Amino acid sequence: MRIVLASSNQGKIKEIKKYFGDNVVAFSDLIEPFEIIEDGNSFKENAIIKAKAIQYKLPNDIIIADDSGISVPELGGIPGIYSARFAGENASDKDNLFKLINTLKEHNISKTPAYYTSAIALATPYGIFTTHGFMYGEVIDEARGDKGFGYDPMFIPLGFDKTLGELDDDIKKEISHRTKALNLAKHILDVMI
C-alpha cells in the first residue's frame, strides 16, 4: 500500500519524507490539490478531517495527515490550532512568526513556556487511527536562526539554549513533536504493511 501525505506544507512534507523515506508521496503529486476546510476544535479533529478528505479521493492508500502548532499558555494557549493562519488566512510562516513575537512584546513577555503539539491521523482501509506528540520549551520575543520552518526561530526546546532555528536538523528530528507522533504512527503502520 502506498503512503500518501495529506499536506501541501513543504516543510512538513520534507520532514515526514525524511522519516518514512521514498515510501511516501504528497497527495498533490497524485491528484489536483483542493481546499480542505479545517474546522475542528482540536489538532486531532483537524488531522482527521484532512486524512478523510484525501482518503475519499484515494481510498486504496494509507493517508497520513498531520495537524500541528504551537501553544503559549501565558497568552491563553494561542495560536494553538490557528498556528498556520495566526496572522491571517494566507499568511506566510514569517507573518505568523512575527505576529507571535509582536504579541509577546505587546504583553511585555521576553520569554515564557510554550509547547508544540502534533496530531497524526492515519486513514486506512482498516479505520482511522490517531497519535500525538509534544515538545516543550520556551518562546522568546525574537527570531534566531534560519533552520526549520514556522515558529522554530523563536522556540527553545527544554534542555537547550538555542532555538530550533539554530539547531541542526538531526537534533530537531530527534526531539520533535512530529517525530514523537510519527514514531507512534509507525507502530500502527508496521502492523498493516
N, C-alpha and C positions, 0 to 999 in steps of 0.2 A: 504494500500500500504506500502511496505517495503521501508525504507530509507537506501540507500547504500552510503558509503563514497568512493569517488574516490581518495584514498590516501593509500600509504604504509608507510608514515611517522608516526612512532609510537607516537611521541609527539603530532602531530595533531589529530590522531585517539583518543588518550586518552582525549584530550581537548574537542573534538566535542562529544564524547560519554558521557562525564560528562554533557555536555549541554543538549543533547537530551535524555539521559538515554538509557535503554535497547532497545529502538525502532530502534536503529541504528546498522548496521553491516558493517564491512570493506569489500570492494569488493574481497579482497584476501581470504576471508573466503568462498566465493561463486564460484569464478572462478579462473582459473590459472592466476597468475599475469603476466602481459605483459608490455613491454616498451611503454610508451606514449611520443611521441616527442612533447615537449613544445616549439614551435617555434613562439609563438605570440609575439607581441610588447608591451604588457601590462599585468598586473596581470589579468585583466578581460578576455583578449583573451586566456591566458593560462588556466584559470579556466574553460572557456567554452570548450576548446579543451579536457581537462581531463574529464569533465562531459559527453560530447558527445561520447568519446571513450568507456566509461563504459556503457553508455545508449545503444550503438549499440549492446553490448553483453547481457544486462539486460533491454530490452525495456519496461517491465511492472512495473519497480520500479522507485522510485524517487531517482535520483542521486545527491549527494551534493559533489561539488569539491571546494577546497579552493586553491587559489594561493596567497601567501603572502611573504613578505620580508621587509627588512629594507632599507631605503634610507638616504644617508648623503649628503645634499645639498652642503656643503663645498668641497666635493670630486666629484662634478658633478653628484650627485644622485646615485653613486654606493653604494652597489652592486645592488640595485633595483631588477628587475625581475631575476637577476642572483644570488640572495641571497643563494639559495640551492646548487649552484655549483660555488661559488665565487672562491674557492681555487682549482677548477678542477672538472671534470665530476664525479668522485667517491669520492669526498671529504667528510669527516665527519663533523658533526656540529662543533667540536673543530677546525678542519682545517680551516673552514670558519671564525670562531670567531677570531682565532689568525691571520689570514691573514688581517682581517679588523683592528684589533688592531695594527698590524705592519704597515699597510698603514697609519693609523693616526700618528704613531710615525715618519714615513718617511717624513710626511708633518709638523712635529713639532706641532701637534694638540693634546692637552691633553683632551679637552672637546669641543664638538660642537653640535649644534642642529641636530636632526635626527627624523625620524618618521617611524613607521611600517604601512604597508598597508595590508589589507586582502580583497581580492575579492572572493565572494562566487558565484558560478554558480549552479543553480538548473536545472537539465534536467528532465522534467516531461512529462507525456503524453499530457499536455496542452501547452507545449512550453518550451523555455529556459528563465530563469529569473536570474538577477544578482543583487547583493548588494555589498556595500563597507563599510569598517570600517577603522578608522585611530586611531593611538595612537602616540601622540607627546611627545618629551622629548629630551634627550641628550645622545650621546655616549661618553664613556671615553676610555682612552688608556690602560685599564687593565680589567681583568676579576675578578668580585667579586660575590661570592655566587655560589651555585651548584643546585639551583632550576630552573625549566623551561627547555628550550632547545634552540638551535640555538644561537642567539646573545644576549639572555636575560642577561647573566652575565656582559655585557658591556653597557646595556641600562638603563638609569634612567628616568622613566616617569615624565612628568610635574607634579609638586606639591609634589614630593617625593625626598628623599635624598639617597635612597637605589636603587640598580639595581633590575631588575626583577628577577635576580638570587638570590637575598637576600629576596625578598618579599614573603609573604605567598601566596599559590595558590588561596585562596579566594579573596585576593586583586587583584591579577593579573587577575583573571577571570572577576572581576567587571569592570576593566578599559581597558581590552584588545581590540585591533583592531579586533580580530576574534570574540569576544563576540558581539561587536557592529554590525558587518556584519551579524552574526548569528541571532541577535535579529530581524533585518530587514527580514532575510530569513524566520524566524519563522512565521512572519505575513503572508507571502505568503503561507507557508505550512498549516497554520491554515485554510485558505480558501479552500484548496484542500482535506485535510484529514478529 
